[in-house]
Amino acid sequence: SWLVGVINGDNGLEYMLLVKATDLKKADSIVVVFYNEKQAVAALKQVDEQTGYGVVAVSKDDLSEVDKENITIATLGSSNLSTILGTSVIALGNPMGTGSGICYGNVTSVGKPVSLVDSSYKLMTTDIYGSTQASGVLINMKGQVIGIIDNTYNTSDIKNIVSALGISELRPLIRNLSNDLPIPYLGVRGVSVTTSVNMNYGVPFGAYVTEAVLDSPAMLAGIQSGDVITEFDGETINTIGDLTKAILNCEKEEKVKIKVERDTPSGYTDMTIKVTLK
């Protein structure tokens, strides 16, 4: 089988490619085919179990000087721009499920949360009709990557619409994957507390826990659904994105202190909970 990846890094010795890598852990070998049909053996560095994204590395010694001169590292843009709705984008890679391809369209919605364990991403939809197995990237008119195509999270009524996870939320994960850094596990699902929820219901700003995963470090330490995480090992947490970044900056087996606000009959009460990440 084959996958479309994006060259997202160069550490001086290797090129790193971000791909949907769930099945690559079972592969006997991985071969990367570049723009000029040049092939090179690659090694899988790491895979994120939640998104299925991973990074494969190709040794620069396996490429000629001409190859290297013509390889460009992708420029990552922003998916947080307030003006991104309605902007023109290009879907590169495999949007139609028929091999290398390119499609043009517009961003039709932004901001739909995709809640995963210890993280939350924003789903962008377009008016591009493609394959349910589409892969590749969305780029803006400046040539910047603003999303990784992923139709996994489409609802049944828009299953063939090309969608992407916003690059801004994915940046911390891409950093860890590319640098072979650990992806620690806390074990919560959550959402950001909005200004409206704060004003109307008095819920403190932070990462609102919708679920503490069964037998996760969070649950075993006493974190519960309904808790609002406001501080993580000394760092203020205002959004679920802040929590994701804080977790990714830790090591596996690291002991951290998490401050939560818990709803009690007398109102929200501060609690500090010690957790050992996995």
Secondary structure in CASP SS format (residue, H / E / C, confidence):
PFRMAT SS
TARGET T0000
AUTHOR 0000-0000-0000
METHOD secondary structure of the structure
MODEL  1
S C 1.00
W C 1.00
L C 1.00
V C 1.00
G C 1.00
V E 1.00
I E 1.00
N E 1.00
G E 1.00
D E 1.00
N C 1.00
G C 1.00
L C 1.00
E E 1.00
Y E 1.00
M E 1.00
L E 1.00
L E 1.00
V E 1.00
K E 1.00
A C 1.00
T H 1.00
D H 1.00
L H 1.00
K H 1.00
K H 1.00
A C 1.00
D C 1.00
S C 1.00
I E 1.00
V E 1.00
V E 1.00
V E 1.00
F C 1.00
Y C 1.00
N C 1.00
E C 1.00
K C 1.00
Q E 1.00
A E 1.00
V E 1.00
A E 1.00
A E 1.00
L E 1.00
K E 1.00
Q E 1.00
V E 1.00
D C 1.00
E C 1.00
Q C 1.00
T C 1.00
G C 1.00
Y E 1.00
G E 1.00
V E 1.00
V E 1.00
A E 1.00
V E 1.00
S E 1.00
K H 1.00
D H 1.00
D H 1.00
L C 1.00
S C 1.00
E H 1.00
V H 1.00
D H 1.00
K H 1.00
E H 1.00
N H 1.00
I C 1.00
T C 1.00
I C 1.00
A C 1.00
T C 1.00
L E 1.00
G C 1.00
S C 1.00
S C 1.00
N C 1.00
L C 1.00
S C 1.00
T C 1.00
I C 1.00
L C 1.00
G C 1.00
T C 1.00
S E 1.00
V E 1.00
I E 1.00
A E 1.00
L E 1.00
G E 1.00
N E 1.00
P C 1.00
M C 1.00
G C 1.00
T C 1.00
G C 1.00
S C 1.00
G E 1.00
I E 1.00
C E 1.00
Y E 1.00
G E 1.00
N E 1.00
V E 1.00
T E 1.00
S E 1.00
V E 1.00
G E 1.00
K E 1.00
P E 1.00
V E 1.00
S E 1.00
L E 1.00
V C 1.00
D C 1.00
S E 1.00
S E 1.00
Y E 1.00
K E 1.00
L E 1.00
M E 1.00
T E 1.00
T E 1.00
D E 1.00
I E 1.00
Y E 1.00
G C 1.00
S C 1.00
T C 1.00
Q C 1.00
A C 1.00
S E 1.00
G E 1.00
V E 1.00
L E 1.00
I E 1.00
N C 1.00
M C 1.00
K C 1.00
G C 1.00
Q C 1.00
V E 1.00
I E 1.00
G E 1.00
I E 1.00
I E 1.00
D C 1.00
N H 1.00
T H 1.00
Y H 1.00
N C 1.00
T C 1.00
S H 1.00
D H 1.00
I H 1.00
K C 1.00
N C 1.00
I E 1.00
V E 1.00
S E 1.00
A E 1.00
L E 1.00
G E 1.00
I H 1.00
S H 1.00
E H 1.00
L H 1.00
R H 1.00
P H 1.00
L H 1.00
I H 1.00
R H 1.00
N H 1.00
L H 1.00
S H 1.00
N C 1.00
D C 1.00
L C 1.00
P C 1.00
I C 1.00
P C 1.00
Y C 1.00
L C 1.00
G C 1.00
V E 1.00
R E 1.00
G E 1.00
V E 1.00
S E 1.00
V C 1.00
T C 1.00
T H 1.00
S H 1.00
V H 1.00
N H 1.00
M H 1.00
N H 1.00
Y H 1.00
G C 1.00
V C 1.00
P C 1.00
F C 1.00
G C 1.00
A E 1.00
Y E 1.00
V E 1.00
T E 1.00
E E 1.00
A E 1.00
V C 1.00
L C 1.00
D C 1.00
S C 1.00
P H 1.00
A H 1.00
M H 1.00
L H 1.00
A H 1.00
G C 1.00
I C 1.00
Q C 1.00
S C 1.00
G C 1.00
D C 1.00
V E 1.00
I E 1.00
T E 1.00
E E 1.00
F E 1.00
D C 1.00
G C 1.00
E E 1.00
T E 1.00
I C 1.00
N C 1.00
T C 1.00
I H 1.00
G H 1.00
D H 1.00
L H 1.00
T H 1.00
K H 1.00
A H 1.00
I H 1.00
L H 1.00
N C 1.00
C C 1.00
E C 1.00
K C 1.00
E C 1.00
E C 1.00
K E 1.00
V E 1.00
K E 1.00
I E 1.00
K E 1.00
V E 1.00
E E 1.00
R E 1.00
D E 1.00
T E 1.00
P C 1.00
S C 1.00
G E 1.00
Y E 1.00
T E 1.00
D E 1.00
M E 1.00
T E 1.00
I E 1.00
K E 1.00
V E 1.00
T E 1.00
L C 1.00
K C 1.00
END
